[in-house]
Amino acid sequence: MFRRLFVDHPKSVDENYFEHFAVAAKFGVTMIWGGLCALVHAAVPGWCVTTGSRTIERLNAIMVIQRRAKGREVAQMQTVDWVI
């Protein structure tokens, strides 16, 4: 149970618990900020015009694009044959 809750998922994204905690916490705070700006934009359309969309683009770049690149890098490292 402990392993499933605290180890398996961070390991699946090539992070330890503390690395995953930091990344997930930063994502959470960023999403809250983007959500608050979207609410401000809903009330006053001239304010925070692009903040919500820029936040989504930035988080997507980090989560999808950089993680895919990291995954390819890790996969390549695991398949490299060493010759001495």
Secondary structure, 3 states (H helix, E strand, C coil): CHHHHHCHHHHHCCCCHHHHHHHHHHHHHHHHHHHHHHHHHHHCCCCCCCHHHHHHHHHHHHHHHHHHHHHHHHHHHHHCCCCC
